[in-house]
């Protein structure tokens, strides 16, 4: 990927346990504690079976959102890919309580028949338990 001024691209397998420490090291080395925006285009290899692909995308999304709890700045935003299915609304409801707003978006570049969507969460708030 070409460099974009002011944008830091981290390529990693979010499911690997060491990824969290790799991200922390990256942030420390760049003099930052948090990201303002996290964009995840992460996806497993598709199988062609909608339920399996949807479930895998939800598992990856869960991990991305867990990492956001650690690395996203207050008022930060998250955009993540998911294959839409029966768990999508529950996933969105689970995580939207940490944000001021959330919505599902489908890029114009995505085929109409594709279940690929993106979920946009805006205005991150750390909840105190």
C-alpha positions, 0 to 999 in steps of 0.5 A: 500500500502506498504511503499516505501522509498522516496515515499509519497502516498496520498490517497484522493478523488480528487473531494472533495473540501477539498482535496486541503487543505489536500494535502497542509497540508500533504506537509507542515507537511513533509517540502515540498512545491511541489511534483516532480512526481504526479501519479494518478490512480484515476477512478470512478466506471465504469458503462460499458457504454464507453461514461459515463466512458470516460467522468468521467475519463476526469473530474477526469483528469481535477481535477488532472491536476488543482491540479498539477498546484498548487502542482507540482514542476518545471520540475515535471512529471505527469502520470494519468489514463484515459479511451481513447475516443473522448475527449482524444486528446483534454485533452492532447492538453489542458494540454501539453502546460504546459510541455516539452513533453507528450505521451499516454502509454498503460501498457503491463498489460492492456488488449488489448481490454481495453480503459485504457491508461495513459497520461505521461506529463514530464517537468512541466513549470508554465506559466505566464499569 
